Amino acid sequence: MTAQIDISPSVEDYGDDNGGPPPFDPRMMLVLLLYAYSAGVFSSRKIMQHCATDAAFRIIVGEDIPNYRHIAEFRARHLKHLQPLFMEVLVLCREAGLLKAGRLSLDGTKIKANASRNKAMSYNRMRPEVERLQQEIGALLARAGGADVTDDDQFGDQAGNETPDGLKRRESRLAKILEAKEALEETARQKAQDHVDKMEAEGRRHRTNPDEAVPAPKAQRNFTDSELKIMKTSNKEFDQCGNTQAVATDQQIIIADNVTDQANDVRQTVPMTD
């Protein structure tokens, strides 16, 4: 494979290392990563273990088994070279007749986000939560207004007007909820506007006013990762996830991939095919 693909960027990347050779042959490491990823092995530690026990991996590395740290460092160092390398693999497959546009397979997998589902809130809950926090903040400010004399004894040389921790937490949470609420409302307005534009393009009458559009009561937004949503996972539970999509040929060559915030795979058929 390496004889057919230009891997010079990875090989020449060690030219600035004061003349020292790389710890392992870059050609071997590239083949190892490509094979491991295509076989569904992504952990550097597991790749190292396979190099010791799996015949296919052993053919690639021989007796020169790389440590998992070297595998991880190589991947991180050459990440910028891997994407064009995968593109060259697809070009090579196309030239070899392996990318015929015949039957294509589409599948999706839920990948958990780096965010807790407990950090998400529905639009229906945002309004009363905003009112509750505003009332609590108002109560705290009212209490602070009559506490000057007591504060002199408590705070000493401090001004005594520092924002209490409880107020900080309530204010920051209120700001996050208001930001999320506005984002959901903007999304609803944009969807309504898209509907109006479509109706007008088709010459159909409409009564929709985008400015009056409101989000669905159960529409949610996560404070930590607003791009992803709560989805049902393979174990029948719900978690904050993204839905990764992949399109493959009969020869099991992946030719397209994407991540969406929509849980339904069926809706991805047309955009992924395009």
C-alpha positions as CSV (number, residue, x, y, z in Angstrom):
1,M,0.0,0.0,0.0
2,T,2.7,2.5,0.9
3,A,4.3,2.0,-2.5
4,Q,1.1,3.4,-4.1
5,I,0.4,6.3,-1.8
6,D,2.5,9.4,-1.1
7,I,3.5,9.2,2.6
8,S,6.4,11.6,2.3
9,P,4.8,14.2,4.6
10,S,4.9,11.7,7.5
11,V,8.4,10.4,6.6
12,E,9.9,13.9,6.2
13,D,8.3,15.2,9.3
14,Y,11.3,13.9,11.3
15,G,13.8,16.1,9.4
16,D,13.8,18.8,12.0
17,D,14.5,16.4,15.0
18,N,18.2,17.3,15.1
19,G,19.0,14.4,12.7
20,G,17.7,11.7,15.1
21,P,15.7,8.8,13.5
22,P,12.1,8.2,14.5
23,P,11.5,5.6,17.2
24,F,9.7,3.4,14.7
25,D,9.5,3.3,10.9
26,P,6.8,5.8,9.9
27,R,5.7,3.5,7.0
28,M,5.1,0.7,9.5
29,M,3.3,3.0,11.9
30,L,1.0,4.3,9.2
31,V,0.1,0.9,8.0
32,L,-0.5,-0.2,11.6
33,L,-2.9,2.7,12.3
34,L,-4.8,2.3,9.0
35,Y,-5.2,-1.4,9.6
36,A,-6.1,-1.0,13.3
37,Y,-8.7,1.7,12.6
38,S,-10.3,-0.3,9.7
39,A,-10.5,-3.3,12.1
40,G,-12.3,-1.2,14.7
41,V,-9.3,-1.0,17.1
42,F,-8.8,2.6,18.2
43,S,-7.2,2.4,21.7
44,S,-3.4,2.7,21.5
45,R,-3.1,0.2,24.4
46,K,-5.3,-2.3,22.6
47,I,-3.3,-1.8,19.3
48,M,-0.2,-2.6,21.3
49,Q,-1.8,-5.7,22.7
50,H,-3.0,-6.9,19.3
51,C,0.6,-6.5,18.0
52,A,1.6,-9.1,20.5
53,T,-1.3,-11.6,20.1
54,D,-2.9,-11.0,16.7
55,A,-1.3,-12.6,13.6
56,A,-2.4,-9.8,11.2
57,F,-1.0,-7.1,13.4
58,R,2.2,-9.1,14.0
59,I,2.7,-9.3,10.2
60,I,2.8,-5.5,10.1
61,V,5.2,-4.9,13.1
62,G,7.1,-8.2,13.3
63,E,9.2,-8.3,16.4
64,D,9.3,-4.5,16.6
65,I,6.2,-4.0,18.8
66,P,5.7,-0.2,19.5
67,N,4.7,0.9,23.0
68,Y,1.2,2.4,23.4
69,R,2.7,5.8,24.1
70,H,4.6,5.8,20.8
71,I,1.4,4.8,19.0
72,A,-0.5,7.6,20.6
73,E,2.3,10.2,20.0
74,F,2.6,9.1,16.4
75,R,-1.2,9.5,15.9
76,A,-1.1,13.0,17.5
77,R,1.9,14.1,15.6
78,H,0.7,13.0,12.2
79,L,-3.0,13.7,12.6
80,K,-2.7,16.5,10.0
81,H,-1.3,14.0,7.5
82,L,-3.9,11.3,8.2
83,Q,-6.9,13.0,6.6
84,P,-5.3,13.5,3.2
85,L,-3.9,10.0,3.5
86,F,-7.4,8.5,3.9
87,M,-8.5,10.6,0.9
88,E,-5.6,9.1,-1.2
89,V,-6.8,5.6,-0.1
90,L,-10.2,6.3,-1.5
91,V,-8.8,7.6,-4.7
92,L,-6.7,4.5,-5.0
93,C,-9.8,2.3,-4.3
94,R,-11.7,4.2,-7.0
95,E,-8.9,3.6,-9.5
96,A,-8.9,-0.1,-8.6
97,G,-12.6,-0.3,-9.3
98,L,-13.6,-0.7,-5.7
99,L,-15.8,2.4,-5.5
100,K,-18.6,1.5,-7.9
101,A,-21.8,3.5,-7.2
102,G,-23.9,0.4,-6.8
103,R,-25.5,-0.6,-3.5
104,L,-24.7,1.6,-0.6
105,S,-25.2,0.9,3.1
106,L,-26.0,3.6,5.6
107,D,-25.8,3.1,9.4
108,G,-25.7,5.4,12.5
109,T,-24.2,5.0,15.9
110,K,-24.9,7.1,19.0
111,I,-21.7,8.6,20.5
112,K,-22.0,10.1,24.0
113,A,-21.1,13.7,24.3
114,N,-18.7,15.1,26.8
115,A,-21.7,16.5,28.7
116,S,-24.2,15.3,31.3
117,R,-27.9,14.9,30.4
118,N,-28.6,16.5,33.7
119,K,-27.2,19.8,32.3
120,A,-30.0,19.9,29.7
121,M,-33.3,21.7,30.3
122,S,-36.5,21.8,28.3
123,Y,-38.0,25.1,27.0
124,N,-41.1,24.3,29.1
125,R,-39.0,24.3,32.3
126,M,-37.0,27.4,31.4
127,R,-39.7,30.0,32.0
128,P,-40.7,29.0,35.6
129,E,-37.0,28.5,36.4
130,V,-36.1,32.0,35.2
131,E,-38.9,33.4,37.4
132,R,-37.8,31.4,40.4
133,L,-34.2,32.5,40.1
134,Q,-35.2,36.1,39.6
135,Q,-37.2,35.9,42.8
136,E,-34.4,34.4,44.8
137,I,-31.9,37.0,43.5
138,G,-34.4,39.7,44.4
139,A,-34.7,38.3,47.9
140,L,-31.0,38.1,48.4
141,L,-30.5,41.7,47.3
142,A,-33.3,42.8,49.6
143,R,-31.6,41.1,52.6
144,A,-28.3,42.6,51.7
145,G,-29.8,46.1,51.7
146,G,-30.4,46.1,55.5
147,A,-27.3,44.3,56.6
148,D,-24.7,47.1,56.7
149,V,-24.3,47.3,60.4
150,T,-24.0,43.6,60.9
151,D,-21.6,43.3,57.9
152,D,-19.1,45.7,59.6
153,D,-18.5,43.1,62.3
154,Q,-18.5,40.2,59.9
155,F,-16.3,41.5,57.1
156,G,-13.9,43.8,59.0
157,D,-11.7,45.8,56.5
158,Q,-13.6,44.4,53.5
159,A,-16.1,46.6,51.8
160,G,-18.9,44.3,52.7
161,N,-20.5,44.7,49.2
162,E,-18.8,41.6,47.6
163,T,-21.2,39.5,45.7
164,P,-22.3,36.5,47.9
165,D,-21.5,33.1,46.5
166,G,-25.1,32.2,46.5
167,L,-25.9,35.2,44.4
168,K,-23.1,34.4,42.0
169,R,-24.4,30.9,41.4
170,R,-27.9,32.1,40.9
171,E,-26.9,34.9,38.5
172,S,-24.6,32.6,36.4
173,R,-27.3,29.9,36.2
174,L,-29.9,32.6,35.2
175,A,-27.6,33.9,32.5
176,K,-27.1,30.4,31.1
177,I,-30.9,29.7,31.1
178,L,-31.7,33.0,29.4
179,E,-29.0,32.3,26.8
180,A,-30.4,28.8,26.1
181,K,-33.9,30.1,26.0
182,E,-33.0,32.8,23.5
183,A,-31.2,30.2,21.4
184,L,-34.2,27.9,21.3
185,E,-36.5,30.8,20.4
186,E,-34.1,31.8,17.6
187,T,-34.1,28.3,16.2
188,A,-37.9,28.3,16.2
189,R,-38.0,31.6,14.4
190,Q,-35.5,30.4,11.8
191,K,-37.6,27.2,11.2
192,A,-40.7,29.3,10.7
193,Q,-38.9,31.6,8.4
194,D,-37.6,28.7,6.3
195,H,-41.2,27.4,6.1
196,V,-42.4,30.9,4.9
197,D,-39.6,31.0,2.3
198,K,-40.5,27.6,1.0
199,M,-44.2,28.4,0.7
200,E,-43.4,31.7,-1.1
201,A,-41.0,29.9,-3.5
202,E,-43.8,27.4,-4.4
203,G,-46.3,30.2,-4.9
204,R,-48.4,29.1,-1.9
205,R,-50.2,31.3,0.6
206,H,-49.2,31.2,4.2
207,R,-50.2,32.7,7.5
208,T,-47.0,32.0,9.5
209,N,-45.4,34.9,11.3
210,P,-41.8,33.9,12.1
211,D,-41.6,36.6,14.9
212,E,-44.4,34.8,16.7
213,A,-42.9,31.3,16.5
214,V,-42.1,29.6,19.9
215,P,-40.2,26.4,20.6
216,A,-41.9,23.2,21.3
217,P,-42.4,22.8,25.1
218,K,-40.1,19.7,25.2
219,A,-37.4,21.3,23.0
220,Q,-34.1,21.0,25.0
221,R,-30.7,22.6,25.1
222,N,-27.7,21.5,27.0
223,F,-25.7,24.1,29.0
224,T,-22.4,22.2,28.5
225,D,-22.7,21.1,24.8
226,S,-25.4,22.9,23.0
227,E,-24.7,21.2,19.6
228,L,-25.9,17.7,20.7
229,K,-29.1,16.4,22.1
230,I,-30.5,13.7,24.4
231,M,-31.0,10.4,22.4
232,K,-32.0,6.9,23.2
233,T,-28.8,4.7,23.1
234,S,-28.3,1.0,22.3
235,N,-28.9,0.0,25.9
236,K,-32.4,1.6,25.8
237,E,-31.3,4.5,28.1
238,F,-31.2,8.2,27.2
239,D,-28.0,10.3,27.2
240,Q,-26.5,13.4,25.7
241,C,-25.3,12.2,22.3
242,G,-24.4,12.8,18.7
243,N,-25.6,10.5,15.9
244,T,-22.6,9.5,13.7
245,Q,-23.4,8.4,10.2
246,A,-21.4,6.4,7.8
247,V,-22.0,5.3,4.1
248,A,-20.2,2.2,2.8
249,T,-20.0,0.3,-0.5
250,D,-20.4,-3.4,-1.0
251,Q,-16.7,-3.7,-0.5
252,Q,-17.1,-2.2,3.0
253,I,-15.2,1.0,2.1
254,I,-16.6,4.1,3.9
255,I,-17.1,6.9,1.4
256,A,-19.0,9.4,3.6
257,D,-19.4,10.2,7.2
258,N,-21.1,12.9,9.4
259,V,-22.3,13.7,12.9
260,T,-25.9,15.0,13.4
261,D,-28.0,16.1,16.3
262,Q,-31.0,14.2,14.9
263,A,-31.6,10.8,16.5
264,N,-33.5,9.3,13.5
265,D,-31.2,7.5,11.0
266,V,-33.9,7.5,8.3
267,R,-33.9,11.3,7.9
268,Q,-30.1,11.1,7.1
269,T,-30.6,8.8,4.0
270,V,-31.0,11.6,1.5
271,P,-28.3,14.0,2.8
272,M,-25.8,11.2,3.3
273,T,-26.5,9.8,-0.2
274,D,-26.0,13.2,-1.7
